[in-house]
């Protein structure tokens, strides 16, 4: 089962081959605990960077350089790490730091407009993640080819619309679908966009859990736990953004 997450897809392709090649050698395989430990560590790094940026970076930075620069740099890191299958923790931790800096400033901006929204978004993000993990563990929801096609297609559409909005913001200062706006009038499109994105992000975890489980079963090298943790972090960050935006629309 292929994941919708390009990071974990890369793990599936390269790790499977390497596991066969190194199968006869004394190579320590990855475990679920390895993935959990590294994911928690990356979340702590992201959270620490967010706290620092929340307290230190001036408000004005959020309006321009921080948003565009951090967003573009994050996209570049995701593409490089996923397409090259990088398992070195240095760039992965660097991505966590960069995302934390961006999330901290952005979250503070939302919190100033809608008090209490950040706690709600964080609780919602981990609530969805843990809920999907419980459903996967109980085999209530299974990773199937049909689910994979549906989630992949949905997230590809979301990615295209997000790029259009970002380019529109950089050129005109106003996103085409108002998805990135903190204040102003909101029509039905942003609501629908966020709801669909949250549902797709939630179900993407089912595919990710399945791929991690099979990676452990196939005995892939332990260093691939870093790539698995990176993939889960990108999913959590994506889900947090979408929940934060939806809550901001509902609070208006």
VMD Tcl script that draws the C-alpha trace (Angstrom):
set ca {
  {0.00 0.00 0.00}
  {1.50 3.30 -1.07}
  {1.09 6.29 1.21}
  {-0.13 9.68 0.05}
  {2.82 11.15 1.90}
  {5.79 11.54 -0.53}
  {8.23 11.18 2.36}
  {6.86 7.79 3.32}
  {6.52 6.77 -0.33}
  {10.25 7.33 -0.68}
  {10.80 5.17 2.38}
  {8.70 2.44 0.80}
  {10.68 2.46 -2.44}
  {14.27 2.83 -1.24}
  {13.96 1.10 2.10}
  {12.49 -2.06 0.59}
  {15.44 -2.46 -1.76}
  {18.01 -1.68 0.92}
  {16.41 -4.09 3.36}
  {16.87 -6.91 0.83}
  {20.45 -5.93 0.03}
  {21.46 -5.63 3.68}
  {19.35 -8.53 4.86}
  {22.34 -10.84 5.15}
  {24.38 -8.30 7.13}
  {24.23 -7.45 10.79}
  {22.13 -4.30 10.37}
  {19.89 -3.18 13.21}
  {16.31 -2.91 11.90}
  {13.93 -0.07 12.71}
  {11.18 -0.58 15.26}
  {7.92 1.17 16.05}
  {9.55 2.52 19.21}
  {12.28 4.11 17.08}
  {9.66 5.93 15.01}
  {7.71 7.02 18.09}
  {10.83 8.30 19.86}
  {12.01 10.30 16.87}
  {8.56 11.69 16.16}
  {8.20 12.88 19.75}
  {11.68 14.40 19.59}
  {10.88 16.30 16.40}
  {7.63 17.56 17.92}
  {9.53 18.83 20.96}
  {12.01 20.65 18.70}
  {9.14 22.16 16.71}
  {7.37 23.23 19.89}
  {10.51 24.78 21.37}
  {11.19 26.75 18.19}
  {7.56 27.90 18.15}
  {7.82 29.17 21.73}
  {10.99 31.10 20.90}
  {9.53 32.70 17.76}
  {6.29 33.52 19.61}
  {8.25 35.43 22.26}
  {11.04 36.99 20.20}
  {10.11 37.67 16.56}
  {8.35 41.05 16.03}
  {4.78 41.09 14.76}
  {5.73 42.90 11.56}
  {7.89 40.00 10.40}
  {4.82 37.76 10.12}
  {3.32 39.98 7.43}
  {6.07 39.37 4.91}
  {9.43 37.72 5.23}
  {8.54 35.12 7.85}
  {5.48 33.84 6.01}
  {6.85 33.73 2.48}
  {10.46 32.86 3.33}
  {9.72 30.14 5.86}
  {6.95 28.64 3.74}
  {9.10 28.43 0.62}
  {12.11 27.11 2.55}
  {9.93 24.48 4.22}
  {8.55 23.35 0.86}
  {12.08 23.11 -0.52}
  {13.23 21.02 2.45}
  {10.25 18.68 2.17}
  {10.96 18.11 -1.53}
  {14.69 17.54 -1.03}
  {14.32 15.22 1.96}
  {11.47 13.21 0.46}
  {12.71 12.90 -3.12}
  {16.25 12.00 -2.07}
  {15.15 9.80 0.81}
  {17.45 11.59 3.25}
  {17.80 9.79 6.58}
  {20.39 12.15 8.07}
  {18.75 13.73 11.15}
  {20.41 17.14 10.59}
  {18.17 18.43 7.75}
  {15.14 16.76 9.32}
  {15.72 18.56 12.62}
  {16.36 21.72 10.60}
  {12.92 21.37 9.04}
  {11.39 20.97 12.51}
  {13.10 24.17 13.66}
  {11.99 26.10 10.58}
  {8.41 24.92 10.93}
  {8.44 25.80 14.61}
  {9.58 29.35 13.88}
  {6.83 29.81 11.30}
  {4.14 28.19 13.44}
  {5.08 30.26 16.47}
  {4.72 33.62 14.76}
  {1.61 32.59 12.85}
  {-0.04 31.09 15.93}
  {0.63 34.25 17.93}
  {-1.05 36.31 15.23}
  {-4.14 34.10 15.29}
  {-4.14 34.09 19.10}
  {-4.11 37.89 19.23}
  {-7.21 38.01 17.04}
  {-8.98 34.96 18.51}
  {-7.89 34.28 22.11}
  {-7.69 30.59 22.97}
  {-7.62 29.40 19.37}
  {-4.10 27.94 19.54}
  {-4.91 25.61 22.44}
  {-8.02 24.48 20.58}
  {-6.05 23.83 17.39}
  {-3.32 21.88 19.19}
  {-5.91 19.80 21.06}
  {-7.81 19.17 17.85}
  {-4.66 18.14 15.97}
  {-3.51 15.58 18.51}
  {-7.08 14.46 19.11}
  {-7.48 13.61 15.43}
  {-4.05 11.94 15.29}
  {-4.64 9.77 18.35}
  {-8.16 8.96 17.20}
  {-6.95 7.74 13.82}
  {-4.16 5.77 15.51}
  {-6.74 4.05 17.72}
  {-8.97 3.27 14.74}
  {-6.00 1.85 12.83}
  {-4.83 -0.24 15.75}
  {-8.34 -1.66 16.21}
  {-8.49 -2.30 12.44}
  {-11.71 -0.31 12.20}
  {-10.21 1.52 9.22}
  {-7.79 -0.27 6.91}
  {-5.40 1.05 4.30}
  {-6.86 -0.02 0.97}
  {-5.98 0.91 -2.63}
  {-9.29 2.75 -2.96}
  {-8.61 4.81 0.17}
  {-5.11 5.58 -1.07}
  {-6.36 6.82 -4.44}
  {-9.02 8.99 -2.81}
  {-6.65 10.57 -0.30}
  {-3.86 11.08 -2.84}
  {-6.19 12.75 -5.33}
  {-7.67 15.01 -2.66}
  {-4.31 16.11 -1.30}
  {-2.97 16.78 -4.79}
  {-5.91 19.11 -5.37}
  {-5.31 20.80 -2.03}
  {-1.63 21.25 -2.88}
  {-2.46 22.93 -6.19}
  {-4.98 25.30 -4.60}
  {-2.54 26.11 -1.79}
  {0.19 27.02 -4.26}
  {-2.27 29.23 -6.17}
  {-3.23 30.99 -2.95}
  {0.39 31.48 -1.89}
  {1.36 32.92 -5.28}
  {-1.71 35.18 -5.19}
  {-0.71 36.40 -1.73}
  {2.88 37.13 -2.79}
  {1.72 39.05 -5.88}
  {-1.36 40.92 -4.69}
  {-1.35 40.57 -0.92}
  {-4.72 38.77 -1.00}
  {-5.09 35.01 -1.48}
  {-7.46 33.87 -4.20}
  {-9.64 31.73 -1.92}
  {-9.03 33.77 1.25}
  {-7.60 30.61 2.81}
  {-4.56 32.39 4.20}
  {-6.41 35.46 5.46}
  {-6.56 36.13 9.20}
  {-9.32 38.75 9.01}
  {-11.96 39.87 6.56}
  {-15.03 38.34 4.98}
  {-15.09 34.60 4.48}
  {-17.34 32.80 2.01}
  {-18.20 29.11 1.87}
  {-15.13 28.11 -0.17}
  {-12.58 28.45 2.68}
  {-14.86 26.47 5.00}
  {-15.20 23.66 2.46}
  {-11.49 23.77 1.68}
  {-10.50 23.41 5.33}
  {-13.02 20.66 6.10}
  {-11.91 18.59 3.11}
  {-8.24 19.18 3.99}
  {-8.78 18.08 7.60}
  {-10.59 14.90 6.52}
  {-7.90 14.08 3.96}
  {-5.14 14.79 6.47}
  {-6.79 12.55 9.05}
  {-7.16 9.61 6.67}
  {-3.61 10.07 5.40}
  {-2.40 8.91 8.81}
  {-4.00 5.51 8.16}
  {-1.81 5.09 5.09}
  {1.24 6.34 6.98}
  {0.68 3.97 9.90}
  {0.34 1.08 7.46}
  {3.58 1.93 5.69}
  {5.50 2.31 8.96}
  {4.14 -1.04 10.14}
  {5.22 -2.77 6.95}
  {8.63 -1.09 7.08}
  {9.19 -2.57 10.52}
  {7.96 -5.96 9.37}
  {10.29 -5.89 6.34}
  {13.28 -5.17 8.59}
  {14.37 -1.90 7.06}
  {17.48 -0.23 8.54}
  {17.01 1.71 11.75}
  {18.02 5.04 10.25}
  {14.82 5.02 8.19}
  {12.95 5.70 11.42}
  {14.05 9.32 10.96}
  {12.36 9.48 7.57}
  {9.20 7.91 9.00}
  {9.15 10.44 11.84}
  {9.66 13.27 9.36}
  {6.70 12.08 7.33}
  {4.46 11.97 10.39}
  {5.63 15.45 11.44}
  {4.72 16.92 8.06}
  {1.26 15.36 8.41}
  {0.77 16.81 11.88}
  {1.91 20.27 10.81}
  {-0.44 20.18 7.82}
  {-3.36 19.12 10.03}
  {-2.61 21.85 12.60}
  {-2.65 24.53 9.91}
  {-5.98 23.37 8.56}
  {-7.64 23.12 11.98}
  {-6.29 26.55 12.96}
  {-7.72 28.10 9.81}
  {-11.10 26.43 10.19}
  {-11.37 27.58 13.80}
  {-10.51 31.13 12.76}
  {-13.34 31.09 10.22}
  {-15.79 29.78 12.81}
  {-14.75 32.44 15.33}
  {-15.52 35.37 13.02}
}
mol new
graphics top color blue
foreach p $ca { graphics top sphere $p radius 0.5 }
foreach p [lrange $ca 0 end-1] q [lrange $ca 1 end] { graphics top cylinder $p $q radius 0.2 }
display resetview
